Amino acid sequence: MPRIPAHTVATAPEASQGNARKLEQKMGKLFNIHAGMAHSPAVIASYMGMSAAIAEHGSFDAHTREAFALAVGNQNGCDYCQAALNAGWSAEELSEA
């Protein structure tokens, strides 16, 4: 059971609805993590800002970021971090991922 109930675009606070709508359009649906972030306009806006900064200044293209997110989504954080470092990733790349 989630600690924070998930919002929909319609039930999110008004100040969060715009960002929630953008995420829903981009992803095809509003993922639970984003629906939880929508409780706080500051949190969802911060997420959007960080995502935009990574997209603009990051080392990976959008396809690589998406593939990485899908590949490690169910992995233990310590395992994939160490595997990435062993494979020659830099600290910057690992932080970004």
Distance bins in CASP14 RR format, pairs under 12 A and 6 or more apart:
PFRMAT RR
TARGET T0000
AUTHOR 0000-0000-0000
RMODE 2
METHOD distances of the structure
MODEL  1
1 32 0 0 0 0 0 1 0 0 0 0 0
2 32 1 0 0 1 0 0 0 0 0 0 0
2 33 0 0 0 0 1 0 0 0 0 0 0
2 35 0 0 0 0 1 0 0 0 0 0 0
2 36 1 0 0 1 0 0 0 0 0 0 0
2 39 0 0 0 0 0 1 0 0 0 0 0
3 32 0 0 0 0 0 1 0 0 0 0 0
3 36 0 0 0 0 1 0 0 0 0 0 0
3 39 0 0 0 0 0 1 0 0 0 0 0
4 32 0 0 0 0 1 0 0 0 0 0 0
4 33 0 0 0 0 0 1 0 0 0 0 0
4 34 0 0 0 0 0 1 0 0 0 0 0
4 35 0 0 0 0 1 0 0 0 0 0 0
4 36 1 0 1 0 0 0 0 0 0 0 0
4 37 0 0 0 0 1 0 0 0 0 0 0
4 38 0 0 0 0 1 0 0 0 0 0 0
4 39 1 0 1 0 0 0 0 0 0 0 0
4 40 0 0 0 0 1 0 0 0 0 0 0
4 43 0 0 0 0 0 1 0 0 0 0 0
5 11 0 0 0 0 1 0 0 0 0 0 0
5 12 0 0 0 0 0 1 0 0 0 0 0
5 32 0 0 0 0 1 0 0 0 0 0 0
5 35 0 0 0 0 1 0 0 0 0 0 0
5 36 1 0 0 1 0 0 0 0 0 0 0
5 38 0 0 0 0 0 1 0 0 0 0 0
5 39 0 0 0 0 1 0 0 0 0 0 0
6 12 0 0 0 0 1 0 0 0 0 0 0
6 20 0 0 0 0 0 1 0 0 0 0 0
6 29 0 0 0 0 0 1 0 0 0 0 0
6 30 1 0 0 1 0 0 0 0 0 0 0
6 31 0 0 0 0 1 0 0 0 0 0 0
6 32 1 0 1 0 0 0 0 0 0 0 0
6 33 0 0 0 0 1 0 0 0 0 0 0
6 34 0 0 0 0 1 0 0 0 0 0 0
6 35 1 1 0 0 0 0 0 0 0 0 0
6 36 1 0 1 0 0 0 0 0 0 0 0
6 37 0 0 0 0 1 0 0 0 0 0 0
6 38 0 0 0 0 1 0 0 0 0 0 0
6 39 0 0 0 0 1 0 0 0 0 0 0
7 13 0 0 0 0 1 0 0 0 0 0 0
7 14 0 0 0 0 0 1 0 0 0 0 0
7 16 1 0 0 1 0 0 0 0 0 0 0
7 17 0 0 0 0 1 0 0 0 0 0 0
7 18 0 0 0 0 0 1 0 0 0 0 0
7 19 0 0 0 0 0 1 0 0 0 0 0
7 20 1 0 0 1 0 0 0 0 0 0 0
7 21 0 0 0 0 0 1 0 0 0 0 0
7 23 0 0 0 0 0 1 0 0 0 0 0
7 24 0 0 0 0 0 1 0 0 0 0 0
7 30 1 0 0 1 0 0 0 0 0 0 0
7 31 0 0 0 0 0 1 0 0 0 0 0
7 32 0 0 0 0 1 0 0 0 0 0 0
7 33 0 0 0 0 0 1 0 0 0 0 0
7 34 0 0 0 0 1 0 0 0 0 0 0
7 35 1 0 1 0 0 0 0 0 0 0 0
7 36 1 0 0 1 0 0 0 0 0 0 0
7 37 0 0 0 0 1 0 0 0 0 0 0
7 38 1 0 1 0 0 0 0 0 0 0 0
7 39 1 0 0 1 0 0 0 0 0 0 0
7 40 0 0 0 0 0 1 0 0 0 0 0
7 41 0 0 0 0 0 1 0 0 0 0 0
7 43 0 0 0 0 0 1 0 0 0 0 0
7 44 0 0 0 0 1 0 0 0 0 0 0
8 16 0 0 0 0 0 1 0 0 0 0 0
8 17 0 0 0 0 1 0 0 0 0 0 0
8 20 1 0 0 1 0 0 0 0 0 0 0
8 21 0 0 0 0 0 1 0 0 0 0 0
8 23 0 0 0 0 0 1 0 0 0 0 0
8 24 0 0 0 0 1 0 0 0 0 0 0
8 29 0 0 0 0 0 1 0 0 0 0 0
8 30 1 0 0 1 0 0 0 0 0 0 0
8 31 0 0 0 0 0 1 0 0 0 0 0
8 32 0 0 0 0 0 1 0 0 0 0 0
8 34 0 0 0 0 0 1 0 0 0 0 0
8 35 1 0 0 1 0 0 0 0 0 0 0
8 36 0 0 0 0 0 1 0 0 0 0 0
8 38 0 0 0 0 1 0 0 0 0 0 0
9 16 0 0 0 0 1 0 0 0 0 0 0
9 17 1 0 1 0 0 0 0 0 0 0 0
9 18 1 0 0 1 0 0 0 0 0 0 0
9 19 0 0 0 0 1 0 0 0 0 0 0
9 20 1 0 1 0 0 0 0 0 0 0 0
9 21 1 0 1 0 0 0 0 0 0 0 0
9 22 0 0 0 0 1 0 0 0 0 0 0
9 23 0 0 0 0 1 0 0 0 0 0 0
9 24 1 0 1 0 0 0 0 0 0 0 0
9 25 0 0 0 0 1 0 0 0 0 0 0
9 27 0 0 0 0 0 1 0 0 0 0 0
9 28 0 0 0 0 0 1 0 0 0 0 0
9 29 0 0 0 0 0 1 0 0 0 0 0
9 30 1 0 0 1 0 0 0 0 0 0 0
9 34 0 0 0 0 1 0 0 0 0 0 0
9 35 0 0 0 0 1 0 0 0 0 0 0
9 38 0 0 0 0 1 0 0 0 0 0 0
9 44 0 0 0 0 0 1 0 0 0 0 0
10 16 0 0 0 0 0 1 0 0 0 0 0
10 17 1 0 0 1 0 0 0 0 0 0 0
10 18 0 0 0 0 0 1 0 0 0 0 0
10 20 0 0 0 0 1 0 0 0 0 0 0
10 21 0 0 0 0 1 0 0 0 0 0 0
10 24 0 0 0 0 0 1 0 0 0 0 0
10 30 0 0 0 0 0 1 0 0 0 0 0
10 35 0 0 0 0 0 1 0 0 0 0 0
10 38 0 0 0 0 0 1 0 0 0 0 0
11 17 0 0 0 0 1 0 0 0 0 0 0
11 20 0 0 0 0 1 0 0 0 0 0 0
11 30 0 0 0 0 0 1 0 0 0 0 0
11 35 0 0 0 0 1 0 0 0 0 0 0
11 36 0 0 0 0 0 1 0 0 0 0 0
11 38 0 0 0 0 1 0 0 0 0 0 0
11 39 0 0 0 0 0 1 0 0 0 0 0
12 18 0 0 0 0 1 0 0 0 0 0 0
12 19 0 0 0 0 1 0 0 0 0 0 0
12 20 1 0 1 0 0 0 0 0 0 0 0
12 21 0 0 0 0 1 0 0 0 0 0 0
12 22 0 0 0 0 0 1 0 0 0 0 0
12 23 0 0 0 0 0 1 0 0 0 0 0
12 24 0 0 0 0 0 1 0 0 0 0 0
12 30 0 0 0 0 1 0 0 0 0 0 0
12 34 0 0 0 0 1 0 0 0 0 0 0
12 35 1 0 0 1 0 0 0 0 0 0 0
12 36 0 0 0 0 1 0 0 0 0 0 0
12 37 0 0 0 0 1 0 0 0 0 0 0
12 38 1 1 0 0 0 0 0 0 0 0 0
12 39 1 0 0 1 0 0 0 0 0 0 0
12 40 0 0 0 0 1 0 0 0 0 0 0
12 41 0 0 0 0 1 0 0 0 0 0 0
12 43 0 0 0 0 0 1 0 0 0 0 0
12 44 0 0 0 0 1 0 0 0 0 0 0
13 19 0 0 0 0 0 1 0 0 0 0 0
13 20 0 0 0 0 1 0 0 0 0 0 0
13 36 0 0 0 0 0 1 0 0 0 0 0
13 37 0 0 0 0 0 1 0 0 0 0 0
13 38 1 0 0 1 0 0 0 0 0 0 0
13 39 1 0 0 1 0 0 0 0 0 0 0
13 40 1 0 0 1 0 0 0 0 0 0 0
13 41 1 0 0 1 0 0 0 0 0 0 0
13 42 0 0 0 0 0 1 0 0 0 0 0
13 43 0 0 0 0 0 1 0 0 0 0 0
13 44 0 0 0 0 1 0 0 0 0 0 0
13 45 0 0 0 0 0 1 0 0 0 0 0
14 20 0 0 0 0 0 1 0 0 0 0 0
14 21 0 0 0 0 0 1 0 0 0 0 0
14 38 0 0 0 0 0 1 0 0 0 0 0
14 41 0 0 0 0 1 0 0 0 0 0 0
15 38 0 0 0 0 1 0 0 0 0 0 0
15 39 0 0 0 0 0 1 0 0 0 0 0
15 40 0 0 0 0 1 0 0 0 0 0 0
15 41 1 1 0 0 0 0 0 0 0 0 0
15 42 0 0 0 0 1 0 0 0 0 0 0
15 43 0 0 0 0 0 1 0 0 0 0 0
15 44 0 0 0 0 1 0 0 0 0 0 0
15 45 0 0 0 0 1 0 0 0 0 0 0
16 22 0 0 0 0 0 1 0 0 0 0 0
16 23 0 0 0 0 0 1 0 0 0 0 0
16 24 0 0 0 0 0 1 0 0 0 0 0
16 30 0 0 0 0 0 1 0 0 0 0 0
16 34 0 0 0 0 1 0 0 0 0 0 0
16 35 0 0 0 0 1 0 0 0 0 0 0
16 36 0 0 0 0 1 0 0 0 0 0 0
16 37 1 0 0 1 0 0 0 0 0 0 0
16 38 1 0 1 0 0 0 0 0 0 0 0
16 39 1 0 0 1 0 0 0 0 0 0 0
16 40 1 0 0 1 0 0 0 0 0 0 0
16 41 1 0 1 0 0 0 0 0 0 0 0
16 42 0 0 0 0 1 0 0 0 0 0 0
16 43 0 0 0 0 1 0 0 0 0 0 0
16 44 1 0 1 0 0 0 0 0 0 0 0
16 45 1 0 0 1 0 0 0 0 0 0 0
16 46 0 0 0 0 0 1 0 0 0 0 0
16 47 0 0 0 0 0 1 0 0 0 0 0
16 48 0 0 0 0 0 1 0 0 0 0 0
17 23 0 0 0 0 0 1 0 0 0 0 0
17 24 0 0 0 0 0 1 0 0 0 0 0
17 30 0 0 0 0 0 1 0 0 0 0 0
17 35 0 0 0 0 0 1 0 0 0 0 0
17 38 1 0 0 1 0 0 0 0 0 0 0
17 41 0 0 0 0 1 0 0 0 0 0 0
17 44 0 0 0 0 1 0 0 0 0 0 0
17 45 0 0 0 0 0 1 0 0 0 0 0
18 24 0 0 0 0 1 0 0 0 0 0 0
18 25 0 0 0 0 1 0 0 0 0 0 0
18 26 0 0 0 0 0 1 0 0 0 0 0
18 30 0 0 0 0 0 1 0 0 0 0 0
18 34 0 0 0 0 0 1 0 0 0 0 0
18 38 0 0 0 0 1 0 0 0 0 0 0
18 41 0 0 0 0 1 0 0 0 0 0 0
18 44 0 0 0 0 1 0 0 0 0 0 0
18 45 0 0 0 0 1 0 0 0 0 0 0
18 48 0 0 0 0 1 0 0 0 0 0 0
19 25 0 0 0 0 0 1 0 0 0 0 0
19 26 0 0 0 0 0 1 0 0 0 0 0
19 30 0 0 0 0 0 1 0 0 0 0 0
19 34 0 0 0 0 1 0 0 0 0 0 0
19 35 0 0 0 0 0 1 0 0 0 0 0
19 36 0 0 0 0 0 1 0 0 0 0 0
19 37 0 0 0 0 1 0 0 0 0 0 0
19 38 1 0 0 1 0 0 0 0 0 0 0
19 40 0 0 0 0 0 1 0 0 0 0 0
19 41 1 0 0 1 0 0 0 0 0 0 0
19 42 0 0 0 0 0 1 0 0 0 0 0
19 43 0 0 0 0 1 0 0 0 0 0 0
19 44 1 0 1 0 0 0 0 0 0 0 0
19 45 1 0 0 1 0 0 0 0 0 0 0
19 46 0 0 0 0 1 0 0 0 0 0 0
19 47 1 0 0 1 0 0 0 0 0 0 0
19 48 1 0 1 0 0 0 0 0 0 0 0
19 49 0 0 0 0 1 0 0 0 0 0 0
19 51 0 0 0 0 0 1 0 0 0 0 0
19 52 0 0 0 0 0 1 0 0 0 0 0
20 26 0 0 0 0 0 1 0 0 0 0 0
20 27 0 0 0 0 0 1 0 0 0 0 0
20 29 0 0 0 0 0 1 0 0 0 0 0
20 30 1 0 1 0 0 0 0 0 0 0 0
20 31 0 0 0 0 0 1 0 0 0 0 0
20 33 0 0 0 0 0 1 0 0 0 0 0
20 34 1 0 0 1 0 0 0 0 0 0 0
20 35 1 0 0 1 0 0 0 0 0 0 0
20 36 0 0 0 0 1 0 0 0 0 0 0
20 37 0 0 0 0 1 0 0 0 0 0 0
20 38 1 0 1 0 0 0 0 0 0 0 0
20 39 0 0 0 0 0 1 0 0 0 0 0
20 40 0 0 0 0 0 1 0 0 0 0 0
20 41 0 0 0 0 1 0 0 0 0 0 0
20 43 0 0 0 0 0 1 0 0 0 0 0
20 44 1 0 0 1 0 0 0 0 0 0 0
20 45 0 0 0 0 0 1 0 0 0 0 0
20 47 0 0 0 0 0 1 0 0 0 0 0
20 48 0 0 0 0 1 0 0 0 0 0 0
21 27 0 0 0 0 0 1 0 0 0 0 0
21 28 0 0 0 0 0 1 0 0 0 0 0
21 29 0 0 0 0 0 1 0 0 0 0 0
21 30 0 0 0 0 1 0 0 0 0 0 0
21 34 0 0 0 0 0 1 0 0 0 0 0
21 38 0 0 0 0 0 1 0 0 0 0 0
21 44 0 0 0 0 0 1 0 0 0 0 0
21 48 0 0 0 0 0 1 0 0 0 0 0
22 28 0 0 0 0 0 1 0 0 0 0 0
22 30 0 0 0 0 0 1 0 0 0 0 0
22 34 0 0 0 0 1 0 0 0 0 0 0
22 38 0 0 0 0 0 1 0 0 0 0 0
22 44 0 0 0 0 1 0 0 0 0 0 0
22 45 0 0 0 0 0 1 0 0 0 0 0
22 47 0 0 0 0 0 1 0 0 0 0 0
22 48 1 0 0 1 0 0 0 0 0 0 0
22 49 0 0 0 0 0 1 0 0 0 0 0
22 51 0 0 0 0 0 1 0 0 0 0 0
22 52 0 0 0 0 0 1 0 0 0 0 0
23 29 0 0 0 0 1 0 0 0 0 0 0
23 30 1 0 1 0 0 0 0 0 0 0 0
23 31 1 0 0 1 0 0 0 0 0 0 0
23 32 0 0 0 0 0 1 0 0 0 0 0
23 33 0 0 0 0 1 0 0 0 0 0 0
23 34 1 0 1 0 0 0 0 0 0 0 0
23 35 0 0 0 0 1 0 0 0 0 0 0
23 36 0 0 0 0 0 1 0 0 0 0 0
23 37 0 0 0 0 1 0 0 0 0 0 0
23 38 0 0 0 0 1 0 0 0 0 0 0
23 44 1 0 0 1 0 0 0 0 0 0 0
23 45 0 0 0 0 0 1 0 0 0 0 0
23 47 0 0 0 0 1 0 0 0 0 0 0
23 48 1 0 0 1 0 0 0 0 0 0 0
23 49 0 0 0 0 0 1 0 0 0 0 0
23 51 0 0 0 0 1 0 0 0 0 0 0
24 30 1 0 1 0 0 0 0 0 0 0 0
24 31 0 0 0 0 1 0 0 0 0 0 0
24 34 1 0 0 1 0 0 0 0 0 0 0
24 35 0 0 0 0 1 0 0 0 0 0 0
24 38 0 0 0 0 0 1 0 0 0 0 0
24 44 0 0 0 0 0 1 0 0 0 0 0
25 34 0 0 0 0 0 1 0 0 0 0 0
26 34 0 0 0 0 1 0 0 0 0 0 0
26 48 0 0 0 0 0 1 0 0 0 0 0
26 51 0 0 0 0 1 0 0 0 0 0 0
26 52 0 0 0 0 0 1 0 0 0 0 0
26 55 0 0 0 0 0 1 0 0 0 0 0
26 62 0 0 0 0 0 1 0 0 0 0 0
26 66 0 0 0 0 0 1 0 0 0 0 0
27 33 0 0 0 0 0 1 0 0 0 0 0
27 34 1 0 0 1 0 0 0 0 0 0 0
27 35 0 0 0 0 0 1 0 0 0 0 0
27 51 0 0 0 0 0 1 0 0 0 0 0
27 66 0 0 0 0 0 1 0 0 0 0 0
27 69 0 0 0 0 0 1 0 0 0 0 0
28 34 0 0 0 0 0 1 0 0 0 0 0
29 35 0 0 0 0 1 0 0 0 0 0 0
30 36 0 0 0 0 1 0 0 0 0 0 0
30 37 0 0 0 0 1 0 0 0 0 0 0
30 38 1 0 0 1 0 0 0 0 0 0 0
30 44 0 0 0 0 0 1 0 0 0 0 0
31 37 0 0 0 0 1 0 0 0 0 0 0
31 38 0 0 0 0 0 1 0 0 0 0 0
31 44 0 0 0 0 0 1 0 0 0 0 0
31 47 0 0 0 0 0 1 0 0 0 0 0
31 69 0 0 0 0 0 1 0 0 0 0 0
31 73 0 0 0 0 0 1 0 0 0 0 0
32 38 0 0 0 0 0 1 0 0 0 0 0
33 39 0 0 0 0 0 1 0 0 0 0 0
33 43 0 0 0 0 0 1 0 0 0 0 0
33 44 0 0 0 0 0 1 0 0 0 0 0
33 47 0 0 0 0 1 0 0 0 0 0 0
33 69 0 0 0 0 0 1 0 0 0 0 0
33 73 0 0 0 0 0 1 0 0 0 0 0
34 40 0 0 0 0 0 1 0 0 0 0 0
34 43 0 0 0 0 1 0 0 0 0 0 0
34 44 1 0 0 1 0 0 0 0 0 0 0
34 45 0 0 0 0 0 1 0 0 0 0 0
34 47 1 0 0 1 0 0 0 0 0 0 0
34 48 0 0 0 0 1 0 0 0 0 0 0
34 51 0 0 0 0 0 1 0 0 0 0 0
35 43 0 0 0 0 0 1 0 0 0 0 0
35 44 0 0 0 0 1 0 0 0 0 0 0
35 47 0 0 0 0 0 1 0 0 0 0 0
36 43 0 0 0 0 1 0 0 0 0 0 0
36 44 0 0 0 0 1 0 0 0 0 0 0
36 47 0 0 0 0 0 1 0 0 0 0 0
37 43 1 0 1 0 0 0 0 0 0 0 0
37 44 1 0 1 0 0 0 0 0 0 0 0
37 45 0 0 0 0 1 0 0 0 0 0 0
37 46 0 0 0 0 1 0 0 0 0 0 0
37 47 1 0 1 0 0 0 0 0 0 0 0
37 48 0 0 0 0 1 0 0 0 0 0 0
37 49 0 0 0 0 0 1 0 0 0 0 0
37 50 0 0 0 0 0 1 0 0 0 0 0
37 51 0 0 0 0 0 1 0 0 0 0 0
38 44 1 0 1 0 0 0 0 0 0 0 0
38 45 0 0 0 0 0 1 0 0 0 0 0
38 47 0 0 0 0 1 0 0 0 0 0 0
38 48 0 0 0 0 0 1 0 0 0 0 0
40 46 0 0 0 0 1 0 0 0 0 0 0
40 47 0 0 0 0 1 0 0 0 0 0 0
41 47 0 0 0 0 0 1 0 0 0 0 0
41 48 0 0 0 0 0 1 0 0 0 0 0
42 48 0 0 0 0 0 1 0 0 0 0 0
42 49 0 0 0 0 0 1 0 0 0 0 0
43 49 0 0 0 0 0 1 0 0 0 0 0
43 50 0 0 0 0 0 1 0 0 0 0 0
44 50 0 0 0 0 0 1 0 0 0 0 0
44 51 0 0 0 0 0 1 0 0 0 0 0
45 51 0 0 0 0 0 1 0 0 0 0 0
45 52 0 0 0 0 0 1 0 0 0 0 0
46 52 0 0 0 0 0 1 0 0 0 0 0
46 53 0 0 0 0 0 1 0 0 0 0 0
47 53 0 0 0 0 0 1 0 0 0 0 0
47 54 0 0 0 0 0 1 0 0 0 0 0
48 54 0 0 0 0 0 1 0 0 0 0 0
48 55 0 0 0 0 0 1 0 0 0 0 0
49 55 0 0 0 0 1 0 0 0 0 0 0
49 56 0 0 0 0 1 0 0 0 0 0 0
49 57 0 0 0 0 0 1 0 0 0 0 0
50 56 0 0 0 0 0 1 0 0 0 0 0
50 57 0 0 0 0 0 1 0 0 0 0 0
50 58 0 0 0 0 0 1 0 0 0 0 0
50 95 0 0 0 0 0 1 0 0 0 0 0
50 96 0 0 0 0 0 1 0 0 0 0 0
51 57 0 0 0 0 0 1 0 0 0 0 0
51 58 0 0 0 0 0 1 0 0 0 0 0
51 62 0 0 0 0 0 1 0 0 0 0 0
51 65 0 0 0 0 1 0 0 0 0 0 0
51 66 0 0 0 0 0 1 0 0 0 0 0
51 69 0 0 0 0 0 1 0 0 0 0 0
51 96 0 0 0 0 0 1 0 0 0 0 0
52 58 0 0 0 0 0 1 0 0 0 0 0
53 96 0 0 0 0 0 1 0 0 0 0 0
54 60 0 0 0 0 1 0 0 0 0 0 0
54 61 0 0 0 0 0 1 0 0 0 0 0
54 62 0 0 0 0 1 0 0 0 0 0 0
54 64 0 0 0 0 0 1 0 0 0 0 0
54 65 1 0 0 1 0 0 0 0 0 0 0
54 68 0 0 0 0 0 1 0 0 0 0 0
54 69 0 0 0 0 0 1 0 0 0 0 0
54 92 0 0 0 0 0 1 0 0 0 0 0
54 93 0 0 0 0 0 1 0 0 0 0 0
54 95 0 0 0 0 1 0 0 0 0 0 0
54 96 1 0 0 1 0 0 0 0 0 0 0
54 97 0 0 0 0 1 0 0 0 0 0 0
55 61 0 0 0 0 1 0 0 0 0 0 0
55 62 1 0 0 1 0 0 0 0 0 0 0
55 63 0 0 0 0 0 1 0 0 0 0 0
55 64 0 0 0 0 0 1 0 0 0 0 0
55 65 0 0 0 0 1 0 0 0 0 0 0
55 66 0 0 0 0 0 1 0 0 0 0 0
55 96 0 0 0 0 0 1 0 0 0 0 0
56 62 0 0 0 0 0 1 0 0 0 0 0
56 96 0 0 0 0 0 1 0 0 0 0 0
57 92 0 0 0 0 0 1 0 0 0 0 0
57 96 0 0 0 0 1 0 0 0 0 0 0
58 64 0 0 0 0 0 1 0 0 0 0 0
58 65 0 0 0 0 1 0 0 0 0 0 0
58 90 0 0 0 0 0 1 0 0 0 0 0
58 92 0 0 0 0 1 0 0 0 0 0 0
58 93 0 0 0 0 1 0 0 0 0 0 0
58 95 0 0 0 0 0 1 0 0 0 0 0
58 96 1 0 1 0 0 0 0 0 0 0 0
58 97 0 0 0 0 0 1 0 0 0 0 0
59 65 0 0 0 0 1 0 0 0 0 0 0
59 68 0 0 0 0 0 1 0 0 0 0 0
59 89 0 0 0 0 1 0 0 0 0 0 0
59 90 0 0 0 0 1 0 0 0 0 0 0
59 91 0 0 0 0 0 1 0 0 0 0 0
59 92 1 0 0 1 0 0 0 0 0 0 0
59 93 1 0 1 0 0 0 0 0 0 0 0
59 94 0 0 0 0 0 1 0 0 0 0 0
59 95 0 0 0 0 1 0 0 0 0 0 0
59 96 1 0 1 0 0 0 0 0 0 0 0
59 97 0 0 0 0 1 0 0 0 0 0 0
60 66 0 0 0 0 1 0 0 0 0 0 0
60 67 0 0 0 0 1 0 0 0 0 0 0
60 68 1 0 0 1 0 0 0 0 0 0 0
60 69 0 0 0 0 0 1 0 0 0 0 0
60 89 0 0 0 0 0 1 0 0 0 0 0
60 90 0 0 0 0 0 1 0 0 0 0 0
60 92 0 0 0 0 0 1 0 0 0 0 0
60 93 1 0 0 1 0 0 0 0 0 0 0
60 94 0 0 0 0 0 1 0 0 0 0 0
60 95 0 0 0 0 0 1 0 0 0 0 0
60 96 1 0 0 1 0 0 0 0 0 0 0
60 97 1 0 0 1 0 0 0 0 0 0 0
61 67 0 0 0 0 1 0 0 0 0 0 0
61 68 0 0 0 0 0 1 0 0 0 0 0
61 96 0 0 0 0 0 1 0 0 0 0 0
62 68 0 0 0 0 0 1 0 0 0 0 0
62 69 0 0 0 0 0 1 0 0 0 0 0
63 69 0 0 0 0 0 1 0 0 0 0 0
63 70 0 0 0 0 0 1 0 0 0 0 0
64 70 0 0 0 0 0 1 0 0 0 0 0
64 71 0 0 0 0 0 1 0 0 0 0 0
64 89 0 0 0 0 0 1 0 0 0 0 0
64 93 0 0 0 0 0 1 0 0 0 0 0
64 96 0 0 0 0 0 1 0 0 0 0 0
64 97 0 0 0 0 1 0 0 0 0 0 0
65 71 0 0 0 0 0 1 0 0 0 0 0
65 72 0 0 0 0 0 1 0 0 0 0 0
65 93 0 0 0 0 0 1 0 0 0 0 0
65 96 0 0 0 0 1 0 0 0 0 0 0
65 97 1 0 0 1 0 0 0 0 0 0 0
66 72 0 0 0 0 0 1 0 0 0 0 0
66 73 0 0 0 0 0 1 0 0 0 0 0
66 97 0 0 0 0 0 1 0 0 0 0 0
67 73 0 0 0 0 0 1 0 0 0 0 0
67 97 0 0 0 0 0 1 0 0 0 0 0
68 75 0 0 0 0 0 1 0 0 0 0 0
68 80 0 0 0 0 1 0 0 0 0 0 0
68 83 0 0 0 0 0 1 0 0 0 0 0
68 84 0 0 0 0 1 0 0 0 0 0 0
68 87 0 0 0 0 0 1 0 0 0 0 0
68 89 0 0 0 0 0 1 0 0 0 0 0
68 93 0 0 0 0 1 0 0 0 0 0 0
68 94 0 0 0 0 0 1 0 0 0 0 0
68 96 0 0 0 0 1 0 0 0 0 0 0
68 97 1 0 1 0 0 0 0 0 0 0 0
69 75 0 0 0 0 0 1 0 0 0 0 0
69 80 0 0 0 0 0 1 0 0 0 0 0
69 96 0 0 0 0 0 1 0 0 0 0 0
69 97 0 0 0 0 1 0 0 0 0 0 0
70 97 0 0 0 0 0 1 0 0 0 0 0
71 80 0 0 0 0 1 0 0 0 0 0 0
71 83 0 0 0 0 0 1 0 0 0 0 0
71 84 0 0 0 0 0 1 0 0 0 0 0
71 97 0 0 0 0 0 1 0 0 0 0 0
72 78 0 0 0 0 0 1 0 0 0 0 0
72 79 0 0 0 0 1 0 0 0 0 0 0
72 80 1 0 1 0 0 0 0 0 0 0 0
72 81 0 0 0 0 1 0 0 0 0 0 0
72 83 0 0 0 0 1 0 0 0 0 0 0
72 84 0 0 0 0 1 0 0 0 0 0 0
72 94 0 0 0 0 0 1 0 0 0 0 0
72 97 1 0 0 1 0 0 0 0 0 0 0
73 79 0 0 0 0 0 1 0 0 0 0 0
73 80 0 0 0 0 1 0 0 0 0 0 0
73 97 0 0 0 0 0 1 0 0 0 0 0
74 80 0 0 0 0 1 0 0 0 0 0 0
75 81 0 0 0 0 1 0 0 0 0 0 0
75 82 0 0 0 0 0 1 0 0 0 0 0
75 83 0 0 0 0 1 0 0 0 0 0 0
75 84 0 0 0 0 0 1 0 0 0 0 0
75 97 0 0 0 0 0 1 0 0 0 0 0
76 82 0 0 0 0 1 0 0 0 0 0 0
76 83 0 0 0 0 0 1 0 0 0 0 0
77 83 0 0 0 0 1 0 0 0 0 0 0
77 84 0 0 0 0 1 0 0 0 0 0 0
77 85 0 0 0 0 0 1 0 0 0 0 0
77 94 0 0 0 0 0 1 0 0 0 0 0
77 97 0 0 0 0 0 1 0 0 0 0 0
78 84 0 0 0 0 0 1 0 0 0 0 0
78 85 0 0 0 0 0 1 0 0 0 0 0
79 85 0 0 0 0 0 1 0 0 0 0 0
79 86 0 0 0 0 0 1 0 0 0 0 0
80 86 0 0 0 0 0 1 0 0 0 0 0
80 87 0 0 0 0 0 1 0 0 0 0 0
80 89 0 0 0 0 0 1 0 0 0 0 0
80 94 0 0 0 0 1 0 0 0 0 0 0
80 97 0 0 0 0 1 0 0 0 0 0 0
81 87 0 0 0 0 0 1 0 0 0 0 0
81 88 0 0 0 0 0 1 0 0 0 0 0
81 89 0 0 0 0 1 0 0 0 0 0 0
81 91 0 0 0 0 0 1 0 0 0 0 0
81 93 0 0 0 0 0 1 0 0 0 0 0
81 94 1 0 0 1 0 0 0 0 0 0 0
81 95 0 0 0 0 0 1 0 0 0 0 0
81 97 0 0 0 0 1 0 0 0 0 0 0
82 88 0 0 0 0 0 1 0 0 0 0 0
82 89 0 0 0 0 0 1 0 0 0 0 0
82 94 0 0 0 0 1 0 0 0 0 0 0
83 89 0 0 0 0 1 0 0 0 0 0 0
83 94 0 0 0 0 0 1 0 0 0 0 0
83 97 0 0 0 0 0 1 0 0 0 0 0
84 90 0 0 0 0 1 0 0 0 0 0 0
84 91 0 0 0 0 0 1 0 0 0 0 0
84 92 0 0 0 0 0 1 0 0 0 0 0
84 93 1 0 0 1 0 0 0 0 0 0 0
84 94 1 0 1 0 0 0 0 0 0 0 0
84 95 0 0 0 0 0 1 0 0 0 0 0
84 96 0 0 0 0 0 1 0 0 0 0 0
84 97 1 0 0 1 0 0 0 0 0 0 0
85 91 0 0 0 0 1 0 0 0 0 0 0
85 92 0 0 0 0 0 1 0 0 0 0 0
85 93 0 0 0 0 1 0 0 0 0 0 0
85 94 1 0 0 1 0 0 0 0 0 0 0
85 95 0 0 0 0 0 1 0 0 0 0 0
85 97 0 0 0 0 0 1 0 0 0 0 0
86 94 0 0 0 0 0 1 0 0 0 0 0
87 93 0 0 0 0 0 1 0 0 0 0 0
87 94 0 0 0 0 0 1 0 0 0 0 0
87 97 0 0 0 0 0 1 0 0 0 0 0
88 94 0 0 0 0 1 0 0 0 0 0 0
89 95 0 0 0 0 1 0 0 0 0 0 0
89 96 0 0 0 0 1 0 0 0 0 0 0
89 97 1 0 0 1 0 0 0 0 0 0 0
90 96 0 0 0 0 1 0 0 0 0 0 0
90 97 0 0 0 0 0 1 0 0 0 0 0
91 97 0 0 0 0 0 1 0 0 0 0 0
END
